[in-house]
Amino acid sequence: SEMTKTVEISGEGGPLGIHVVPFFSSLSGRMLGLFIRGIEENSRSRRDGIFHENECIVKINHVDLTDKTFAQAQDIFRQAMKFQNVILEVLPPCNREQYEKSAIAPLCFLDNEEGVAKSKIPPPVHPKPALKTISLSGGSSLEAGVQATLQQAKSPNLPRLGGKSSSPSLSPLMGFGNKKNAKKIKIDLKKGPEGLGFTVVTRDSSVHGPGPIFVKNILPKGAAVKDGRLQSGDRILEVNGRDITGRTQEELVAMLRSTKQGETVCLVVARQEEAFLPREL
């Protein structure tokens, strides 16, 4: 809390006139809040000095935006603006690096009395193949004054989706699904002090149920990097003999977190053969 400032506004004062994008941690990929990319001239926010560019909204009416999806964060904002008083926790740019470090600490360090390492795996980043503009209108007091523009080039915390430097885990999200071209690999990981050491990502849930879950990143510390077999882009099929098809990412994370230090997690993953991986988005 000492890293953020409290901003109190009225939900009845008309559009705020801010443009927000997801605030992803550059260290772990976790969604931490909403990044204020721009403020419209002659807007309420500019006129009253409510917000400034490059600030990040991390709590809305005491609801922490950490690990929320972008859509959930927008909805929380919309609902809050229906009330007369809205209390926001805002992170100044000068404290962003320190805040990101505080959010990644549970990934690598012991954080409970029994000395059991909790491996916190970030929730989905939901990468999209194209730019998407979402207007927070929907009849609330926010109206067209707030727009959420998923624009990689202008936010320092967004993963780049194009070019050779894109994360290898993002390519399978676009083309994975043809199981004929994938080989199954069984990998046992023994959970140590640094946890299992990988993050996961999924598509948005659809009418057909939760989408497939992929390994997003192999962290620099943990069981995965020591073992060396798990790779970004692997699709997780089974955990300890349990088929995870149709399960949500939250359920998978709960399974992995329930593993105690010293125990072994048995994963079965599908890896797309190289020839079938799309090279770029």
Secondary structure, DSSP 8 states (H G I E B T S, - for coil): -TTSEEEEEETTS----EEEEEEE-TTT--EEEEEEEEE-TT-HHHHHT---TT-EEEEETTEE-TT--HHHHHHHHHHHTTSSEEEEEEE-GGGHHHHHHHHHHHHHS--STT--------------SS-EEEE--TTSTTGGG-EEEE-GGG-TTS---SSTTS-TTHHHHHH---GGGEEEEEEEEE-BTTBS-EEEEE---BTTBS--EEEEEE-SSSHHHHH----TT-EEEEETTEE-TT--HHHHHHHHHTS-TT-EEEEEEEEE-GGGS-S--
